[in-house]
Amino acid sequence: MLSIRLARNGAKKRPFYHIVVSENDRIPTGRAIEILGFVNPIATNGETVRIDGEKAKAWIAKGAQPSKTVLELFKKNAIL
């Protein structure tokens, strides 16, 4: 089953997350099928969230299930 979830990147105490589509049984930081956007929670003067809405809607139509956190991000950014 496919899931849309956050994959943590970045340095120690400097988190940066990619929004990825991956198989449910793989580790989140493993190989992703596609990267849909990013979340930078500690950005000071730049973008904190960027999501490709068209790709996200296409993956959801194909049956990918977003995680709770990603679903909240989609709602907050008017994608769903």
C-alpha positions in Angstrom: 0.0 0.0 0.0 1.2 3.5 -0.8 1.4 6.2 1.8 2.2 9.9 1.7 4.3 10.8 4.7 7.1 13.0 6.0 10.7 11.9 5.6 13.1 13.7 8.0 16.3 15.2 6.5 18.6 17.9 7.7 21.2 18.1 10.4 21.1 17.5 14.1 18.6 19.8 15.7 17.9 21.4 12.3 15.0 19.3 11.0 13.8 19.5 7.4 11.1 17.2 6.0 10.3 16.0 2.5 6.7 15.0 1.7 7.2 11.7 -0.1 5.1 8.9 -1.6 6.5 5.5 -0.6 5.5 2.0 0.1 4.0 1.5 3.6 6.4 -1.2 4.6 9.6 0.8 3.8 11.4 3.1 6.2 10.4 6.7 5.7 13.9 7.9 4.9 14.4 5.1 2.3 13.9 5.3 -1.4 10.8 7.3 -2.2 8.6 6.9 -5.3 8.2 10.7 -5.7 8.8 13.8 -3.6 5.8 16.0 -3.4 7.2 18.9 -1.5 8.9 20.0 1.8 8.3 21.3 5.2 10.9 23.5 6.9 9.6 24.1 10.4 12.5 26.4 11.5 12.7 28.7 8.5 13.1 32.3 9.6 12.5 34.3 6.4 11.7 31.8 3.7 9.0 29.3 2.8 8.1 26.9 5.5 5.9 24.6 3.4 5.8 23.9 -0.4 3.5 21.2 -1.8 2.8 20.3 -5.4 -1.0 20.1 -5.2 -1.5 18.5 -8.6 0.9 15.6 -7.9 -0.6 15.1 -4.4 -4.2 14.9 -5.8 -3.0 12.5 -8.5 -1.4 10.2 -5.9 -4.5 10.3 -3.7 -6.6 9.4 -6.7 -4.3 6.4 -7.3 -5.0 5.2 -3.8 -2.1 6.6 -1.7 -3.1 7.3 1.9 -1.8 10.4 3.6 -0.6 10.3 7.2 -2.4 12.3 9.8 0.3 15.0 9.8 0.4 15.2 6.0 -3.4 15.3 5.9 -3.4 18.3 8.2 -0.8 20.1 6.0 -3.0 19.4 2.9 -6.0 20.9 4.6 -4.1 23.9 5.9 -2.8 24.6 2.4 -6.2 24.1 0.8 -5.1 21.0 -1.2 -8.0 18.8 0.1 
